[in-house]
Amino acid sequence: MNAKLKCAVIGAGAAGAAAACAIARRGADVHLFEQFSLFHDRGSSHGPTRLFRTAYFEHPDYVPILQRAEKLWRDLETEYGGALYDKTGVLMAGAPDSELIAGVNKAAGDHGLDLETLSHDQLAARFPWFSLDEDMEILLEHDAGYVRADKAIAAFIRHAKKHGAQIHERKRISTWRKKSDKLLLEVNGERHVFDRLIIAPGAFASSLLGDIGAPVKPMRKTLFWTAPGDDRFHCTHGFLPFAIQQSDGRFYYGFPAVDDDGVKVGEHTGGTTVASPSDDPAEARKQDRKDVTAFLKRHAPGLPSEFSKEQSCLYEMSPDSHFIIDKHPADERVSFAIGLSGHGFKFAPAIGEALADLALNGEARPDFDFLKFSRFSG
Ligand SMILES: Cc1cc2nc3c(=O)[nH]c(=O)nc-3n(C[C@H](O)[C@H](O)[C@H](O)COP(=O)(O)OP(=O)(O)OC[C@H]3O[C@@H](n4cnc5c(N)ncnc54)[C@H](O)[C@@H]3O)c2cc1C
């Protein structure tokens, strides 16, 4: 029924690439537009790895979407023929009443998820490179791990193409508007008409969704790789991703080395809100470097303290740090995913499916109801 629908998708990050893949699979005539080259590093989706956690401290209502996402990652792996989600387990620690630990326990309790509690002695025996405060609770979630982010984007693009999608790199959509029964897009000065539009612009949302007051703010973050060369910290030696919330509330995370680079470390809290997504202030990087160094010294003194590499990335923050996934209030043929707020990658195939559902059927799965835009309209 939808075979002849012509659908434009704006943005080849995690959300847009997944949406193009999902909607092309269902037979639509898909055109994916990306303002930069594919796999660029100026948005939010570049880099090797992203955490996948199921006992979701951010809100227990994400859990059914995560369970759906896991299934869809596995389907994509089968089609792609390689690993995209490595379920290694994730080690988490913080005070029992911290946002992280209280939230993880709540989500696990609400949804009957398994968590292993480790004593400090067990931590010392199994993961001797950490040094945690005595009052920290230590949890190991086995139903967690990391997604291979750059490979995942490549898989979405490859499968979108396989199902007929056309990919347009270095094509920026400057505006879109209704034109009789079609949607008219301006692409690098040319006009093209479509039946459906999916907008997945990451931190660049204001130029495309500013009319509805899309409340998304870009925030700069810097990631650091510790000196490589110590095999104990490589994924092949069982080193686990970790997430630790300090007593001052600051929340840091890290990943095993997955290639010739070392352990990747970053701070989830903090960051610098910037006026434009192209701003990358040197001062912010300097501060991030100082903060991550202090974290390693305090809580992971067994990891190498020298950095071999750093990279900046953008969070696109919504006011409540929850995603906004919905139809456009002025035109139900237009749907969008914005405000993924620094935790959206793991959900990508489920978000792609929701965007395809909105575009083709007018409704996403009810699991997505709590993420509607209407929550900001009082
Ligand atoms: C440092 C860091 C660590 C993170 N860690 C995790 C984690 O551990 N787990 C997790 O799940 N998530 C994590 N995230 C968050 C996750 O990576 C993001 O939520 C996700 O990648 C956002 O994808 P997106 O498609 O919305 O945005 P983007 O990847 O930015 O994609 C949007 C794309 O749209 C394009 N675009 C915008 N406007 C236009 C236009 N007008 N015309 C054409 N193209 C346009 C942009 O160029 C861009 O390529 C992290 C993010 C960062 C930065």
The ligand as a Gaussian input file, in Angstrom:
#p B3LYP/6-31G(d) Opt

LIG

0 1
 C       30.145000      11.823000      23.750000
 C       28.867000      11.082000      23.533000
 C       28.642000       9.903000      24.196000
 C       27.432000       9.229000      24.038000
 N       27.249000       8.030000      24.680000
 C       26.126000       7.321000      24.461000
 C       25.966000       6.033000      25.018000
 O       26.862000       5.528000      25.685000
 N       24.812000       5.359000      24.749000
 C       23.835000       5.875000      23.970000
 O       22.811000       5.209000      23.771000
 N       23.953000       7.106000      23.431000
 C       25.067000       7.830000      23.649000
 N       25.226000       9.061000      23.094000
 C       24.097000       9.688000      22.405000
 C       23.907000       9.231000      20.990000
 O       25.136000       9.098000      20.343000
 C       22.998000      10.250000      20.320000
 O       21.783000      10.338000      21.067000
 C       22.665000       9.873000      18.895000
 O       23.828000       9.554000      18.172000
 C       21.935000      11.035000      18.233000
 O       21.679000      10.705000      16.888000
 P       20.887000      11.717000      15.949000
 O       20.675000      10.970000      14.688000
 O       19.720000      12.289000      16.675000
 O       21.866000      12.967000      15.751000
 P       23.161000      13.121000      14.796000
 O       24.033000      11.946000      14.908000
 O       23.769000      14.448000      15.083000
 O       22.541000      13.114000      13.346000
 C       21.829000      14.197000      12.822000
 C       22.286000      14.360000      11.392000
 O       21.418000      15.265000      10.720000
 C       22.198000      16.032000       9.837000
 N       21.435000      17.241000       9.531000
 C       20.995000      18.154000      10.429000
 N       20.312000      19.139000       9.815000
 C       20.327000      18.850000       8.494000
 C       19.782000      19.481000       7.337000
 N       19.123000      20.656000       7.430000
 N       19.970000      18.922000       6.123000
 C       20.652000      17.736000       6.011000
 N       21.200000      17.099000       7.079000
 C       21.028000      17.647000       8.305000
 C       23.460000      16.275000      10.639000
 O       24.549000      16.679000       9.823000
 C       23.677000      14.930000      11.298000
 O       24.475000      14.079000      10.518000
 C       26.422000       9.761000      23.214000
 C       26.653000      10.951000      22.514000
 C       27.874000      11.604000      22.669000
 C       28.091000      12.886000      21.914000

